[in-house]
């Protein structure tokens, strides 16, 4: 498990049963304040300033984009990265684009690529990958 501050509240030396995990998860909504609940629904940055920050030099591909974190309760939030070719951060593998992979007609290969991308996201500290990209030919 990553050891950065965003995940620190989730780490425990205890061994928890599935029921204990469920009980702790169900207690979280009551522990959240109204502003924290709203923050979980809309993210940390307003839309336009957030887009400007992402598009600035070194912005989009320089870090995970975080939304919905409540560090006082150990909720890491969504740590998002994008890129249908793989994780676009330093240390990520660049795979062929999804259209090229699709042309191989090899679902098993695509599953292995998806597994590798998922492992890299977790290894680099993220928990959400928005790399879906499907190109459809319009015939009409």
N, C-alpha and C positions, 0 to 999 in steps of 0.2 A: 504494500500500500504506500502511496506517495507520502512523504513526511513533511510537505510544506504546510504552512499555517492554515490553508483552506480546508485541509483534511484532518487537522490535528484533533478536532473534537470528535471525530468518528473513530479514532484509534483507542483501543482499550487492551489491557493485558488480560481482561476477563474473557472466558469462553462463554458466549451467550447461546442459549437455545433459540430455535426459531420463534417460540412463544415470547421469550424475553425481548427479542428484536422487534417483534410485532407490537408488543406493549409499549416499548419506547417510541416507536414510530407513531403510534396512535396518540401518545401524550403530547407530541410536538405542536399540533395546531392550537391547543389551549395555552401553550407557553409563549406563543407568538403574539406580539403587539399588533395593533391595526396597521401601523406604517410598515411593519415587517411583512405582514400578509399582502399588502398592496405591492411591496417591492418584489415579492415572489412572483407576482403576476405580470409585472411590466419590465423587470430588469433594472440595471443600475444606471443606464444612460438614457436620456430622452432620444427619440428617434433621430432627428436631424444632427444634433451634436455627436451622437454615437456613430452615425454613418460618416460624418466628416473625420472623426478620429480614426475610423477603420481605413479610410481611403488615404489618409495622410502618409507621406513616405515612412516606411518602416512600421506602419500601423497594423495592417491586416495580417501580414504573415510573420509578425514579430512575437506574438504571444497568444495565449488563449484568451478569449473574450468571455468574461464572467458575468453572470446574471443570477439574481435570486439567492445570494449568499447571506446567511445569518450566522456569522462566526461565533457569537455568544452562545449559540445552541449547537455548534458543530455542524451546521448545514452548509456544505461546500458550494451549493448552487450549481448552475450549469457552467461548465468550463468548455467552451465551444471553439471548434476550429472547422474549417471548410476545405474543400478541394477535392473534386472527383478523381484527381490523379493520386491522391494520398494526402497524408498530413502535410500541410504547407509550412510547417515550422522547421527550424534547423534540427537535423537529426531524423527527419521523416524521409521515407522512401517515395520517389516519384515513379508511379506506375503509368503505363499507357492510359490514355483517356478512355472513358467508359465506352465510347462509340467503337474504338479500335478493339477493346476487349470483347465487346458484344459481337463483333464480326468473326470472332473465333468460334462462336456457337459452343462454348465450353462452360456450362454452368459450374462444374467442379472447380475449374480454374478461378472463376469469379468468386466462388465461395472462399477459396484460399486467399485471394487478394483482399476480400472483405475482412477475413479473420486477421490477416497481417495488419491492415489499417487499424482495426479495433485494438489490437495489442499495442501498436505504436501510440495511439491516442492515450491509452492508460499509462503506458511507460513514460510518456512525456508530461503526465499530470492532468489530462483532460478526461471528460466523461460524456462528451457529446460530439458527434461528427456529422456535419451536414453535407456530405459529399454526394448526395443523390444528383445525378445528371442523366436525363434520358432524352435522346434526340429522336423524334418521330418524323417520319417522312409523310407529308400530306399529299395525297393523290387526288386532288380535286378542288 
